[in-house]
């Protein structure tokens, strides 16, 4: 609970998860756990737990053979602007 007073309104695990996604986005290629942990200054166990949660919600994918991590399809779907769908629909209706 001490962290709440130190960083009001901020959740450390959310910040760390966002940082993992940022590193994966910058790397733009499948990345090993040890690289992600080192890039963020996290213990491997901490990074692994965050990655597993991100994987469970579809924001990160893990290659079964290599064990490498990459941005997940669920995150890409979230990033696709909904405006484009509405614009396409309205243009289609105009035809």
N, C-alpha and C positions, 0 to 999 in steps of 0.2 A: 504494500500500500504506500510505502514511502515514495515510490516513483510517481504517484499521482500528484504529489505536491511539487515534485521536481519538474514535471512536464505536464502541466494542466491541460486536459482535453486531448492528450495524445496517448496512443496505445502503442507501446514499443513493438509488439509482435506484428502489428499492422504495418508499422514503418519498416520493419525488417523484411516483411513479405513484399512490400512495394519495392524495396531496394533490390531484392532477388530478381524481381520481374524486370527492373531497369537494367541490371547486369546482363540478364538473358537477352534482352532486346538489343543492347549494345553489341554483345558478342555475335549475335545473328547466326550462331551455329551451336549445335549440341555441346554442352559444357559439363565437365565433371564436377562432382560434389566438392572435392577439395579446392578447386579453383573458386567456386562460388563462396565457400566458407572463408577462404583467404581474402578474397576481394572485399568482403564485408566485415572482416575481423571477427567472425563468429566461430565458435567451436563446431566441429563437424556434426556432432549430435544435434545441436541447435538448428543448424542449417538443414539437416536431414529432416527434422520434425516439421519445419516450415515448408520444405519442398513437398513432403508427403501430404500435408494439408492442401497446398496449392494444387497438387496432382488430383486429390480427391474432388475438388470443386471444378476441375477442368482447366485451370489457368496455366498449368505446367504439364508437359508430357515427359515421360521417361522412356527411353529406348530399352527394351527388355534385354537385349544382348549386351550392349555396351554400358548400360546404366547411366548414360549421359542425359542431361536435362535440356529442355527447350521450351519456348513459349507454347502454350496449349491452344487447341482450337477454340475452347470455351472463351478464352480471353480475346482471341481474334474476332469471334462473333460479337462480343460486347463492344469491341472497338469499331465495328462496322457502323457507320452513321445511319440512324433510322430515317433521317431526312431523305437520304437517297431512295429508300423504298417508297416513301410517300410521293416524292417527286416523280419517280417512274410510274407510279400508279396514276397520278393525276395526268401525266402526259399520255398514258395509255388510254385513259377515259376520254381525253380530248380527241383522239382519233375516232 
